[in-house]
Amino acid sequence: MSQAVAAAIALGATPAFAAQGDEESVSLQAVTVTATRRAESLQKVPVAVSVVDGEQLERDNRNGVASIVQQVPSLNFRTGASNKDTSLFIRGVGTISTSPGVEPTVATVIDGVVYGRPGQATLDLLDLERIEVLRGPQGTLFGKNASAGVLNIVTKAPTEEPHGYIDQSYYSGNESRTRFGIGGSLIPDTLKGSLTTLFGSYDGNVDNRANGHEVNGYNRKGVRGKLEFTPSDDLTLTLAADYMQSHDDAPNGVVSKALTPAFAGALAPVSASGHSRDIASDYRSHVEDINKGLSAQLDWNLGDYTLTSITAWRGWNNTQWQDGDRLATITSAFPGTEDKGDLSYDQYSQEVRLASPKGEFVEYVGGLFYMHGKDDETYRRTLVTPTGSQRGVADYTTTSDSYSAFGETTLNFTSRLRGIAGLRWTHDDLEYDHRRVSTSATTVSGIQPGTRSSGSVDEDGWSGRLGVQYDLSDDVMAYVTYSRGYKGPAYNVFFNMQPRDTDALKPETSNTWEAGIKASAWDNRLTTNLAVFHSEYDNYQANFFDTVANQVVTRLINAGSVSTEGVELDYALQATQNLKLSGALAYTRARIDQFSCPAGAAASCNVDGKTLPYSPDWKSYVRADYSIPLANGLDVELGTDYSWQSEVQYDISQNPDTTQGAYGIWNASIALADYTNGWRVALLGKNLADKSYSPMLASGSGYIYRAVPRDDERYFGVQLRKDF
């Protein structure tokens, strides 16, 4: 959320902000980003970027990608019973699919490593420095699956000075989070390292009335370590390893509306309502997830040039159990559906970049990229009836290889005027193999008969950027850019895959115009960043709700053409040495221009001109932070924030029952800190107005169900931190 929000968040992390002693010299803290693959001032990069501070996220009990959408108005998130089923949206555009044969529209990059599947990065993130949300196509420098934007996540680098900390938090609902970190020099001026651990648990805020258990919670533990080896002034090698194990027991949706009296009766003793936090389930929905990785980054200064190599491997294992019928009773009218899915995913990537020196007439970043991914899944579905059961098992493998060559150049025509030109060529190879066996030779509820298919496709795509950047003054920069986005071909590979799903989807492309202005005023005490954009997407890859084997499913198709346009404003004001105000506002008009109705669609296709799912027209975020220095060296820190969004539709078929009305969330905190002696204690309240809302609404067979967020009701917490 550009410097406005980044600066606001930085306030909460330091007691005195960027003051220079008297009120006239107070200024906002400078923010450096790597949105252009170089370390540059956020106010100077010709890209619309939102920046969120990692430490402040933990202080706000926002512990992963899903939780930052309240702070970044242009970002939205689709949740699910498993992190495997999640999706990110930027400026109204994203891909809703659990298929391993489709790329996410929004790329996730952590310390330079591209994550091939969106579910890999939606759990807790360890040792965060910051999250950069790059809005709009970023296909030139970030390449793979970046046709709508990028989450560029940066973790903390090891420091020379020895240090450590322990951070313990407790929240109502029996949520506990413990972080412990150590780091410092191992060999002076040559080797330094850091190690961070996390232990988190939460009982949940949903009750299973069938057995009295509390669900929608988690148990997580993880570790991240870094070693930074500097044998000379010109060479740095950074080795990183991370491991996160998670057990989540999110229910497979809470029924919010029964569409038939029969289903309402079967749901008893639970009554469906828009604010329900009760389920009645006889089959336990939960997820076991392991995410791990290794990377090596080499930075070599060749004179004034910098050569960077990033070699990485990531592994992901996910097993999910889901109660497909969402009932605790089994009758002939409502048979039980019990699902179990096993996923094993490995990816290998290599990127090499060369960056020219800054300050020359021609500045450039160029490189090569390769990524290989292989996904193996087994999905089992059991249909349980009063007279017996039927079973289907599908095994499917998806393999992808992506090759890219890219470069972006900045031409410094004058000290104020710059031109931008970038281009990327991508070649994608994608293949799948799918086999399903069934105990029934005919279709039964939720299970298609046995089948087998395989396929392969390869495509070449071009993406790039052209633009001009001009400094209107020393404190005001304006830019205009044109960006071409590309997302590779796809296959709709899933349990109930049918012959109609065996054709490859065409690549998705986008064309975006963006104009922006970034300004500082009042001796850098005020910043305002404004961006205006218009994007058009062709062969938009989207999920359309359909009925397969008498069950509602999402069917991946080339949905046609869509467009999104809007205005984004970020601002921050250091009003006094102790008071900081900040906020962001986004208007996003994301619409379906022409929808290509799939043959045999069960839902309405009359959606031209309607809104894209997970895209409210308006979102806003405001924050105030106030620090009170005490005479004894202590500081009292007060903070409050409020996020609001307008009505949002979650279903591309425009189901009126899957619309979430406008809502706002108010949070506040108070802390006492002694930074000289390295301790801080804080009290915080979340959703103080006790506003219930749904981050996801979807249709089932005869009902509507919703996801229940952590802050669906008011809750409180205490945080304690000691640095040593």
Secondary structure by P-SEA (a helix, b strand, c coil): cccaaaaaaaaaacccccccccccccccbbbbbccccccccccccccbbbbbbaaaaaaaccccccccccccccbbbbbccccccccccccccccccccccccccbbbbccccccccccccccccccccbbbbbccccccccccccccccccccccccccccccbbbbbbbccbbbbbbbbcccccccccccbbbbbbbbbbcccccccccccccccccccbbbbbbbbcccccbbbbbbbbbbbbbbbcccccccccccaaaaaaacccccccccccccccbbbbbbbbbcccbbbbbbbcccbbbbbbbbbbbbbbbbbbcccccccccccbbbbbbbbbbbbbbbbbbbbbbcccccccccccbbbbbbbbbbbbbbbbbbccccccbbbbbbbbbbbbbbccbbbbbcccccbbbbbbbbbbbbbbbbbbbbbbccccccccccccccccccccccccccccccccccccccccccbbbbbbbcbbbbccccccccccccccbbbbbbbbbbcccccccccbbbbbbbbbbbbccbbbbbbbbcccbbbbbbccccbbbbbbbbbbbcccccccbbbcbbbbbbbcccccccccccccccccccccccccccccccccbbbbbbbccccbbbbbbbbbbbbcccccccccccccccccbbbbbccccccccccccccccccccccbbbbbccccccccbbbbbbccccccccbbbbbbcc
